[in-house]
Amino acid sequence: MEICPKCGLPKQACVCEQIAKSEQHIKVTTMKKRYGKVVTQVTGLEKGMDIKQIVKSLKNELACGGTFDAEKGFIELQGDHHNRIKPILIRLGFEENSIEN
């Protein structure tokens, strides 16, 4: 049985990630990069959750490429997806009023 390093509870009873998701203030923006390519950035995600899994879910749902920049703390997805990200983040457990388009 695995134990959470933050709270000391078993992984099945751990609520650290759910608490972290409810306290987030996420901002979704689009910007143009080189050669006129548009990317969507998701900022405001803290390190208290499995960000790699969130990036993987977003890339699969949106059928696009993307990455997480750990130094700057944002997810970058290829293409203009700012209208489609909010329902996916809500499905992943984030609160609707904490996501700003």
Backbone as a ProteinNet text record, in pm:
[ID]
protein_1_A
[PRIMARY]
MEICPKCGLPKQACVCEQIAKSEQHIKVTTMKKRYGKVVTQVTGLEKGMDIKQIVKSLKNELACGGTFDAEKGFIELQGDHHNRIKPILIRLGFEENSIEN
[TERTIARY]
84.9	0	89.7	61.8	140.6	86.7	176.3	138.9	175.4	85.7	108.3	219.9	320.1	429.1	387.8	278.3	236	156.9	51.5	-38.8	-17	54.2	80	-32.7	-137.5	-249.6	-225	-294.7	-284.4	-333.2	-279	-313.8	-464.1	-534	-677.5	-755	-705.2	-774.2	-720.7	-616.1	-552.5	-641.6	-652.6	-731.8	-646.3	-514.9	-424.7	-447.2	-458.8	-473.8	-609.5	-715	-847.3	-848.1	-782.6	-774	-693.1	-584	-501	-579.1	-661.7	-740.5	-845.5	-903.3	-1008.3	-952	-822.6	-761.8	-689.9	-698.1	-627.6	-701.6	-627.3	-683.7	-614.4	-684.8	-626.5	-664.9	-568.8	-592.5	-552.7	-643.7	-620.3	-606.3	-492.7	-468	-413.9	-426.7	-366.1	-266.1	-164.6	-65.6	-5.8	45.5	111.3	259.7	313.1	455.3	519.1	631	701.4	615.2	635.2	569.9	417.8	361.7	217.5	145.6	217.3	154.7	92.4	-27.8	-99.6	-81.1	-54.9	-46.7	-139.8	-189	-274.5	-193.8	-192.9	-119.8	-217.7	-190.9	-268.9	-174.4	-202.2	-115.9	-192.4	-119.2	-180.1	-187.8	-128.6	-129.1	-13.2	-41.5	61.3	124.5	233.9	307.2	249.9	143.7	87.3	0.9	4.6	-78.4	1	-58	8.5	-10	77	63.7	91.3	180.6	207.2	81.2	1.7	-122.8	-224	-227.9	-318.7	-280.3	-150.4	-103	-138.9	-118.5	-149.7	-298.5	-383.8	-528.7	-569.5	-513.6	-546.6	-502.4	-382.7	-332.6	-417.2	-460.1	-543.2	-681	-743.3	-878	-879	-775.2	-771.1	-699.5	-640.6	-568	-463	-376.1	-271.7	-144.3	-38.1	87.4	93	178.5	190.6	301.5	327.8	434.4	404.9	477.7	470.6	607.3	612.3	737.2	743.9	825.1	832.5	893.9	987	1050.8	953	875.2	780.7	643.8	615.8	492.7	368.5	377.5	257.9	256.9	135.2	115.5	99.2	165.6	154.9	104.2	-8.3	-69.6	-67.2	-40	-34.3	-175.2	-201.4	-331.6	-415.1	-526.9	-617.9	-727.1	-713.5	-806.8	-870.8	-864.1	-909.6	-1058.1	-1139.7	-1282.3	-1310	-1220.6	-1244.4	-1178.1	-1089.6	-1015.4	-1099.5	-1183.3	-1257.5	-1340.4	-1422.1	-1498.2	-1409.7	-1294.6	-1203.8	-1145.4	-1104.8	-1050.4	-1155.6	-1280.6	-1388.8	-1405.5	-1399.4	-1410	-1293.5	-1177.1	-1060.1	-1064.5	-1165.8	-1182.8	-1159.2	-1130.8	-1111.7	-1247.1	-1256.4	-1382.2	-1403.2	-1529.9	-1562.6	-1529	-1555.7	-1531.8	-1384	-1297.2	-1153.9	-1081	-1154.8	-1094.3	-1134.4	-1036.5	-1060.2	-1015.2	-1106.5	-1072.4	-1024.4
-117.4	0	124.2	215.4	338	443.6	525.6	631.2	765.6	862.3	997.2	1064.4	1121.8	1187.2	1318.5	1379.5	1507.5	1490.2	1405.1	1394.8	1268.4	1168.6	1046.8	945.5	974	881.3	787.2	672.8	586	659.1	622	689.5	687.5	579.8	570.9	673.4	710	803.8	946.7	966.1	1097.3	1194.5	1315.7	1419.6	1541.2	1527.1	1640	1699.5	1614.3	1664.6	1731.7	1678.3	1740.1	1877.5	1890.3	2020.4	2117.3	2069.8	2155.7	2203	2115.8	2154.4	2258.2	2250	2345.1	2483.2	2492.3	2620.1	2689.2	2635.7	2691.6	2810.7	2900.1	3006.8	2995	2935.2	2900.6	3004.5	3044.6	3140.9	3077.3	3085.2	3028.6	3143.9	3150.2	3256.6	3196.7	3274.1	3234.4	3341.6	3299.1	3394.1	3342	3435	3397.6	3380.3	3274.9	3247.4	3271.7	3210.8	3225.8	3181.2	3246.8	3212.9	3215.4	3291.1	3306.6	3190	3096.7	2981.5	3025.1	2976.1	3010.8	2898.7	2936.5	2840.2	2885	2789.1	2815.7	2787.4	2883.9	2866.5	2856.3	2760.3	2742.1	2772.2	2879.4	2919.2	2909	2907.2	2906.3	2769.2	2669	2534.9	2522.9	2474.3	2459.1	2321.3	2303.2	2177.9	2068.4	2094.1	1995	1890.3	1880.8	1783.5	1719.2	1619.2	1545.1	1620.5	1716.1	1802.7	1725.1	1628.2	1548.1	1475.9	1426	1357.7	1457	1578.7	1681.6	1717.4	1735.1	1766.5	1653	1530.2	1414.8	1410.5	1435.6	1435.4	1546	1666.1	1777.3	1747.7	1694.9	1664.2	1556.9	1456.3	1350.8	1403	1480.9	1532.9	1632.2	1715.2	1820.1	1776.3	1658.7	1605.3	1703.8	1745.2	1841.1	1806.8	1874.6	1860.9	1962.6	1938.3	2033.2	1993.8	2083.9	2061.2	2137.7	2101.3	2173.7	2232.6	2363.6	2432.3	2446.2	2363.9	2361.9	2490.1	2550.6	2672.8	2789.1	2805.3	2916.2	2878.6	2750.6	2704.1	2714.8	2683.3	2685.5	2568.1	2534.1	2432.2	2505.1	2457	2517.4	2411.8	2441.7	2350.8	2413.9	2334.6	2385.8	2407.7	2528.4	2561.1	2647.6	2696.8	2783	2696	2666.5	2577.8	2644.4	2777.3	2841.4	2820	2795.4	2770.2	2625.7	2534.7	2392.9	2341.5	2419.4	2371.7	2372.1	2471.8	2485.5	2361.7	2306.8	2186.2	2066.1	2057	1945.4	1960.2	2082.1	2104.5	2080	2115.8	2089.2	1938.5	1864.5	1718.8	1657.6	1723	1673.6	1708.4	1784.2	1810.4	1953	2043.8	2183.6	2252.7	2354.1	2426.6	2523.2	2536.9	2619.8	2766.6	2817	2959.1	2992.3	2891.4	2918.6	2920.5	2898.2	2895.6	3021.6	3099.7	3226.6	3214.5	3243.6	3241	3375.6
0	0	0	-92.4	-103.1	-7.2	44	137.5	76.6	90.8	38.5	118.6	52.4	125.4	192.1	147.5	204.9	333.4	327.7	442.2	524.5	471.7	545.5	541.3	467.6	454.3	337.2	335.3	217.1	92.4	-24.2	-150.4	-176.5	-136.1	-159.8	-77.1	39.9	128.2	115.8	38.6	25.9	-51.3	0.1	-66.4	-99.2	-94.8	-120.5	-259	-361.2	-497.9	-517.3	-455	-466.5	-401.2	-287.1	-219.9	-305.2	-363.2	-448.1	-569.7	-628.8	-745.6	-710.6	-591.1	-554.6	-522	-491.8	-454.8	-570.4	-691	-806	-865.5	-927.5	-1010.7	-1145.9	-1241.2	-1370.5	-1474.2	-1554.5	-1661.9	-1794.5	-1893.6	-2026.1	-2124.8	-2194.6	-2292.1	-2421.2	-2529.2	-2656.2	-2697	-2769.1	-2817.9	-2947.3	-3027.3	-3152.4	-3127.1	-3184.5	-3174.4	-3310.8	-3334.4	-3462.4	-3579.2	-3689.7	-3815.9	-3806.6	-3713.8	-3702.6	-3638.2	-3578.3	-3513.4	-3381.3	-3355.3	-3232.5	-3130.7	-3005.7	-2896.3	-2784.7	-2709.3	-2594.6	-2469.1	-2375.7	-2251	-2134.9	-2046.4	-1924.5	-1809	-1734.7	-1623.5	-1492.5	-1383.1	-1251	-1186.8	-1248.2	-1189.5	-1091.8	-973	-870.8	-879.9	-811.3	-819.8	-730.7	-656.9	-565.7	-632.5	-764.3	-835	-947	-1009.1	-1116.3	-1247.8	-1273.9	-1391	-1519.2	-1513.4	-1633.5	-1679.8	-1585.3	-1621	-1678.3	-1626.3	-1677.7	-1821	-1847	-1982.4	-2077.5	-2034.2	-2118.2	-2151	-2052.6	-2076.1	-2172.4	-2153.9	-2243.5	-2386.1	-2402.8	-2537.2	-2605.1	-2529.7	-2587.8	-2625.8	-2537.9	-2563.8	-2680.1	-2688.4	-2790.2	-2917.9	-2917.7	-3033.3	-3083.3	-2991	-3026.3	-2950.1	-2985.7	-2914.1	-2802.4	-2706.9	-2597.9	-2503.6	-2408.6	-2312.4	-2184.6	-2078.4	-1952.5	-1924.7	-1905.4	-1872.9	-1720.8	-1656.6	-1510.9	-1454.7	-1526.4	-1477.6	-1473.3	-1580	-1587.6	-1533	-1519.7	-1457.1	-1542.9	-1671.1	-1754.8	-1851.2	-1894.9	-1997.3	-2129	-2232.8	-2364.9	-2462	-2529.1	-2625.2	-2762.7	-2864.7	-3001.2	-3054	-3103	-3160.6	-3067.7	-3120	-3044.5	-2982.6	-2853.1	-2784.2	-2662.9	-2652.3	-2528.8	-2502.2	-2604	-2582.1	-2542.5	-2574.9	-2549.7	-2422.2	-2361.9	-2245.5	-2118.3	-2099.9	-1974.7	-1940.5	-2033.3	-1997.3	-1963	-2026.6	-1997.8	-1857.8	-1821.2	-1687.2	-1579.7	-1607.5	-1512.2	-1494.6	-1603.9	-1597.9	-1520.5	-1523.3	-1450.7	-1302	-1258.5	-1116	-1071.8	-1162.6	-1125.5	-1116.2	-1031.8	-1015.4	-1131.1	-1172.1	-1288.7	-1265.8	-1145.1	-1120.5	-1100.7	-1095.4	-1080.5	-1214.8	-1325.5	-1458.7	-1533.2	-1574.5	-1643.5	-1788.3	-1881.3	-2024.6	-2069.4
[MASK]
+++++++++++++++++++++++++++++++++++++++++++++++++++++++++++++++++++++++++++++++++++++++++++++++++++++

